[in-house]
Amino acid sequence: MSSVDKVLQLLKKGELTEATSHINRITTMESAENILSLAEEISQLGFLDEAKRLYEHLLQLYPGEGELLISIAEILIDSDQEDEAMLMLEQISPNDEMYPSALLLEADLYQLQGMDEVSERKLLQAKDLLPSESIIDFALGELYYQQGRNQEAISAYIKVLEHEEEIGGVNLNQRLAEALSGAGKFEEALPYFEKALENHLEINTLFEYALTAYQAGMYQTAIQKFVELKELDREYHSMYLYLARAYEHLENVDEALKTVKEGIRADEYNKELYFFGGKLALKKGLDEEAEEFFKEALALDPGYLEATLTLLKLYMHQEKYEDALECVEEVRKYGEDDPQFDWIEAVSYQKLEQYEKALNSYHKAYNAFKHNEDFLEDYGFFLVEEGDRTTAREVFTILLQSNPANDEYVQILERLHED
């Protein structure tokens, strides 16, 4: 058994002390070629410290050798020693054939440190040296994509796709599709999603395809893809809300509501599914079912303002004024407030003949809704009923100015002025 094979055997057995002893002997006995081969092999096996020791020995024999410096830098990066790795890379001469690779690694390190501008400069410098190298265009694409610079990412990915469809396990068709989608070019993205799925059926890619079709307004295609996804994985929670919305866009409210209920069975803590279920139930005239949906949404998030306001509108439509007041009181306990709460309280107190409280709530709501015709009507008629003709005249004067053709306002003002 050769000394190299012996080291590998000892490492695999976990006998690190003895393996280290053999490594020390190898550095004095074996050729540089054998030492390099061993270093590469044990590095791939995960014995980074031992591999680093061998590379450092070779570096003493071949000072400034770019390939060795990069190998050591990669080990340092894997060991979370980024600063030390950077020092290694900076030793590589611009005349070294490994210099572009060093620039790529430096770009990665700067990006990890949040120094995106420096990272970009390193990549562009590498591209000047190797203008046709796909890995550099890919690295630029990834940087731009992560920064949200989708148009620049698109250009970079298109260049890569001229030569490669996959780099480092990344499907370039998928990446280009995602960048196009991020740029709002939804229809242009769809063919690339299709190509990505032809090569490898992956559920996250299928979801992105379906979502992009939905965003493009291609609801039938979106439904088809979401259903495919559901058949692959019914626990993929994110799809249910979009699938239900796609059905609603096609006026298939029954299927939309069915989908919401399926989604809730898969994810009982999704407040948006409950809220959307409530809106669908309202469309079908199922007021009691809608109320339960909204209550479930608020049980999950008492500060869910949109659900609160929609439930309050339902209560007002049903003339459940006490329920409306209780709902407002409850949501305010959680620090939520909205001017519409004051308006709803005003009307509710008025209907419950608690006129002093109603007037107080109208006053609170006035500044927020003094240009809202519906509010001013409610307030104006309340003032007439309460006998405050002076303020009522002011309110109906404002209403008539905003809507001069309204005969009812004219008649009310005439009566108020007569008195």
C-alpha positions in Angstrom: 0.0 0.0 0.0 1.4 3.4 -1.0 1.8 6.1 1.6 -0.9 8.1 -0.1 -3.4 5.3 0.1 -2.4 4.7 3.7 -3.2 8.3 4.6 -6.6 8.0 2.9 -7.4 4.8 4.8 -6.4 6.3 8.1 -8.6 9.4 7.5 -11.6 7.3 6.5 -11.2 5.3 9.7 -11.0 8.6 11.7 -7.5 7.9 13.0 -6.5 11.6 12.5 -3.4 11.6 14.7 -1.7 8.8 12.8 -2.9 10.2 9.5 -1.3 13.5 10.4 2.0 11.8 11.1 1.9 10.1 7.7 1.1 13.4 6.0 4.2 14.9 7.6 6.3 12.1 6.2 4.7 12.3 2.8 5.7 16.0 2.4 9.3 14.9 2.6 9.0 11.7 0.5 6.4 12.1 -2.2 6.5 14.1 -5.4 4.7 17.4 -5.7 2.3 15.8 -8.1 1.4 13.1 -5.6 1.1 15.6 -2.8 -1.3 17.8 -4.9 -3.4 14.8 -5.8 -3.7 13.8 -2.1 -4.5 17.3 -1.1 -7.3 17.5 -3.7 -8.8 14.1 -2.7 -8.8 14.7 1.1 -10.2 18.2 0.6 -13.2 16.6 -1.3 -13.6 14.2 1.6 -13.9 17.1 4.0 -10.5 16.9 5.7 -9.8 20.6 5.2 -7.1 21.2 7.8 -5.1 18.3 6.5 -5.5 19.4 2.9 -4.6 23.0 3.8 -1.4 21.7 5.4 -0.4 20.0 2.1 -1.3 23.0 0.0 0.8 25.2 2.2 3.8 22.8 1.9 3.5 23.0 -1.9 3.2 26.8 -1.7 6.6 26.9 0.0 8.0 25.0 -3.0 6.2 27.1 -5.6 5.7 30.6 -4.0 2.9 32.7 -5.5 1.4 29.8 -7.5 -2.1 30.9 -8.2 -3.8 27.5 -8.2 -2.4 26.8 -4.7 -3.4 30.1 -3.3 -6.9 29.7 -4.6 -7.2 26.2 -3.1 -6.1 27.5 0.3 -8.5 30.4 0.0 -11.4 28.1 -0.8 -10.6 26.1 2.3 -10.4 29.2 4.4 -13.8 30.3 3.0 -15.3 26.9 3.9 -13.9 27.4 7.4 -15.5 30.9 7.7 -12.1 32.6 7.6 -13.0 35.2 4.9 -10.4 37.8 5.9 -7.6 35.2 5.7 -9.0 34.0 2.3 -9.0 37.5 1.0 -5.3 37.9 1.9 -4.5 34.8 0.0 -6.3 35.9 -3.1 -4.7 39.3 -3.1 -1.3 37.6 -3.5 -2.2 36.3 -6.9 -0.5 38.2 -9.7 -2.6 39.8 -12.5 -0.3 37.9 -14.9 -1.3 34.5 -13.3 -3.7 32.5 -15.4 -5.7 31.9 -12.3 -6.2 35.6 -11.7 -9.8 35.7 -13.2 -10.7 32.9 -10.8 -9.3 34.9 -8.0 -11.4 37.8 -9.0 -14.5 35.7 -9.0 -13.8 34.4 -5.5 -13.1 38.0 -4.3 -16.4 39.1 -5.8 -18.2 36.3 -3.8 -16.4 37.4 -0.6 -17.3 41.1 -1.1 -20.9 40.2 -1.8 -21.0 38.2 1.4 -19.9 41.3 3.3 -22.6 43.4 1.6 -20.1 45.3 -0.6 -22.1 44.8 -3.8 -20.4 47.6 -5.7 -16.9 46.2 -5.1 -18.2 42.7 -6.0 -19.5 44.1 -9.3 -16.2 45.8 -10.1 -14.3 42.6 -9.5 -16.7 40.7 -11.8 -16.5 43.3 -14.6 -12.7 43.2 -14.3 -12.8 39.4 -14.7 -15.1 39.9 -17.7 -12.7 42.3 -19.3 -10.1 39.5 -19.1 -12.4 36.7 -20.3 -15.3 38.3 -22.2 -16.8 35.0 -23.4 -16.6 33.1 -20.1 -20.1 32.0 -19.1 -19.4 31.6 -15.4 -18.6 35.3 -15.2 -21.9 36.3 -16.9 -23.6 33.9 -14.6 -22.0 35.5 -11.5 -23.0 38.9 -12.8 -26.6 37.7 -13.4 -26.8 36.3 -9.9 -25.5 39.5 -8.4 -27.9 41.7 -10.4 -30.8 39.3 -9.6 -30.2 39.4 -5.9 -30.0 43.2 -6.0 -33.4 43.4 -7.9 -31.7 44.7 -11.0 -33.8 42.4 -13.1 -33.2 43.9 -16.5 -29.4 43.6 -16.1 -29.8 40.1 -14.8 -31.9 39.2 -17.8 -29.2 40.4 -20.2 -26.5 38.4 -18.3 -28.6 35.2 -18.2 -29.4 35.4 -21.9 -25.7 35.4 -22.6 -25.2 32.4 -20.5 -28.0 30.5 -22.2 -26.2 30.9 -25.5 -23.7 28.3 -24.1 -25.1 26.7 -21.0 -28.4 25.7 -19.6 -27.1 24.8 -16.1 -24.3 26.1 -14.0 -23.5 25.0 -10.4 -26.8 23.2 -10.2 -28.7 26.3 -11.2 -31.2 26.0 -14.1 -30.6 29.0 -16.3 -34.0 28.8 -17.9 -35.6 29.1 -14.5 -33.4 31.9 -13.4 -34.2 33.9 -16.6 -37.9 33.2 -16.1 -37.7 34.5 -12.5 -35.8 37.6 -13.6 -38.3 38.3 -16.4 -41.2 37.8 -13.9 -39.5 40.1 -11.4 -39.3 42.8 -14.2 -43.0 42.4 -14.8 -42.5 40.6 -18.1 -44.8 37.8 -17.1 -45.8 36.5 -20.5 -42.2 36.5 -21.7 -41.2 34.5 -18.7 -43.6 31.6 -19.3 -41.7 29.8 -22.2 -38.6 29.8 -20.0 -40.5 28.2 -17.1 -41.7 25.6 -19.6 -38.1 24.8 -20.7 -37.0 24.7 -17.1 -39.7 22.2 -16.3 -38.9 20.1 -19.3 -35.5 19.4 -18.0 -36.5 18.8 -14.4 -40.0 18.8 -12.8 -39.5 20.7 -9.6 -42.5 21.9 -7.5 -41.1 25.4 -6.6 -40.5 26.0 -10.3 -44.0 24.8 -11.1 -45.4 27.2 -8.4 -43.5 30.1 -9.9 -44.7 29.2 -13.4 -48.3 29.1 -12.2 -48.0 32.3 -10.2 -46.4 34.1 -13.2 -49.3 32.9 -15.4 -51.7 34.3 -12.8 -49.9 37.6 -12.8 -50.1 37.7 -16.6 -53.8 37.4 -16.3 -53.7 33.9 -17.9 -56.0 32.4 -15.3 -56.8 29.2 -17.1 -53.1 28.4 -17.5 -52.5 29.3 -13.9 -55.3 27.0 -12.7 -53.9 24.1 -14.8 -50.5 24.5 -13.3 -51.7 25.0 -9.7 -53.8 21.9 -10.0 -50.7 20.0 -11.3 -48.9 21.2 -8.3 -51.7 20.2 -6.0 -51.6 16.7 -7.4 -47.9 16.5 -6.6 -48.1 18.1 -3.1 -51.3 19.0 -1.4 -49.3 20.5 1.5 -47.9 23.2 -0.7 -49.8 25.9 1.2 -48.9 28.9 -0.9 -50.8 27.8 -3.9 -54.3 27.7 -2.5 -55.0 31.4 -2.2 -53.8 32.1 -5.8 -55.7 29.1 -7.2 -58.9 30.3 -5.5 -58.3 33.8 -6.8 -57.8 32.4 -10.3 -61.1 30.6 -10.1 -62.8 33.8 -8.9 -61.4 35.8 -11.9 -63.1 33.3 -14.1 -66.3 33.8 -12.2 -66.2 30.2 -10.8 -67.0 31.2 -7.2 -68.1 27.7 -6.2 -64.7 26.2 -7.1 -62.9 29.2 -5.5 -64.7 28.6 -2.2 -64.0 24.9 -2.4 -60.3 25.6 -2.9 -60.2 28.0 0.1 -61.7 25.2 2.3 -59.1 22.8 0.9 -56.4 25.3 1.7 -57.6 25.8 5.2 -57.5 22.1 5.8 -53.9 22.1 4.7 -53.0 25.4 6.6 -55.4 26.3 9.3 -53.4 29.3 10.4 -53.6 31.2 7.1 -55.6 34.3 7.9 -55.7 35.4 4.2 -57.5 32.2 3.2 -60.2 32.8 5.9 -60.6 36.4 4.7 -60.8 35.5 1.1 -63.3 32.7 2.0 -65.4 35.3 3.7 -65.4 37.6 0.6 -66.4 34.6 -1.6 -69.2 33.6 0.8 -70.5 37.2 0.6 -70.6 36.9 -3.2 -72.8 33.8 -2.8 -75.0 35.5 -0.3 -73.9 33.2 2.5 -73.7 35.9 5.2 -73.4 33.6 8.2 -70.6 31.6 6.6 -68.9 34.8 5.7 -69.1 36.1 9.2 -67.5 32.9 10.5 -64.7 33.2 8.0 -63.9 36.8 9.1 -64.1 35.9 12.8 -61.5 33.1 12.2 -59.2 35.5 10.4 -59.5 37.9 13.3 -58.9 35.1 15.8 -55.5 34.5 14.1 -54.7 38.2 13.8 -56.9 40.6 15.9 -55.2 43.6 14.2 -56.2 42.4 10.7 -57.7 45.7 9.6 -59.1 44.7 6.2 -60.9 41.7 7.8 -62.2 44.0 10.6 -63.6 46.6 8.2 -65.2 44.0 6.0 -66.9 42.2 9.0 -68.1 45.6 10.2 -69.7 46.4 6.8 -71.4 43.0 7.0 -72.8 43.8 10.5 -74.0 47.2 9.3 -75.7 45.5 6.3 -77.3 43.0 8.7 -78.3 45.8 11.1 -76.3 44.1 13.9 -75.3 47.4 15.5 -74.4 46.0 18.9 -72.1 43.4 17.2 -70.5 46.2 15.3 -69.8 48.2 18.4 -68.4 45.1 20.2 -66.1 44.4 17.2 -64.7 47.9 17.2 -64.2 47.8 21.0 -62.4 44.5 20.7 -60.0 45.5 17.9 -59.1 48.7 19.7 -57.8 46.6 22.6 -55.0 45.5 20.3 -54.0 49.0 19.4 -55.7 49.2 16.1 -57.7 52.2 15.0 -59.2 53.7 11.9 -61.4 56.7 11.2 -64.0 54.3 9.8 -64.5 52.9 13.2 -65.8 56.3 14.4 -68.2 56.5 11.5 -69.5 53.0 12.1 -69.8 53.8 15.8 -71.7 57.0 15.0 -74.3 55.2 12.8 -74.6 52.3 15.3 -75.2 54.5 18.3 -77.7 56.5 16.2 -79.6 53.3 15.3 -79.5 52.2 18.9 -80.9 55.6 20.0 -77.8 56.5 21.9 -77.7 60.0 20.4 -75.1 61.7 22.6 -72.6 59.0 21.8 -73.6 59.1 18.2 -72.9 62.8 18.0 -69.5 62.4 19.7 -68.5 59.7 17.2 -69.7 61.9 14.2 -67.5 64.7 15.5 -64.5 62.4 15.8 -65.0 61.1 12.2 -65.7 64.5 10.6 -62.2 65.6 9.8 -61.4 62.3 8.1 -64.6 62.2 6.0 -65.6 65.9 5.6 -65.2 65.4 1.8 -67.1 62.1 1.7 -70.6 62.5 0.5 -71.9 59.3 2.1 -70.6 60.3 5.5 -71.9 63.9 5.2 -75.3 62.5 4.3 -75.4 60.3 7.4 -74.2 63.2 9.5 -76.5 65.7 8.0 -79.7 63.6 8.4 -78.6 62.8 12.0 -78.3 66.6 12.7 -81.8 67.2 11.2 -83.3 64.5 13.4 -81.5 66.0 16.4 -82.8 69.5 15.6 -79.4 71.0 15.1 -80.6 73.0 12.0 -77.6 75.4 12.0 -75.0 72.7 11.6 -77.3 70.7 9.4 -77.5 73.7 7.0 -73.7 73.9 6.9 -73.4 70.2 6.1 -76.1 70.1 3.3 -74.6 73.3 1.8 -71.3 71.4 1.5 -73.2 68.5 -0.1 -75.0 70.7 -2.6 -71.8 72.4 -3.6 -70.3 69.0 -4.4 -73.4 67.6 -6.0 -75.5 70.6 -7.4 -77.9 68.4 -9.3 -79.2 66.6 -6.2 -82.8 67.8 -5.7 -83.1 66.2 -2.3 -80.3 68.4 -1.0 -82.0 71.5 -2.5 -85.3 70.6 -0.8 -83.8 69.9 2.6 -81.9 73.2 2.5 -85.1 75.1 1.6 -86.9 73.5 4.6 -84.0 74.3 6.9 -83.9 77.9 5.7 -87.7 78.3 6.1 -87.4 77.3 9.7 
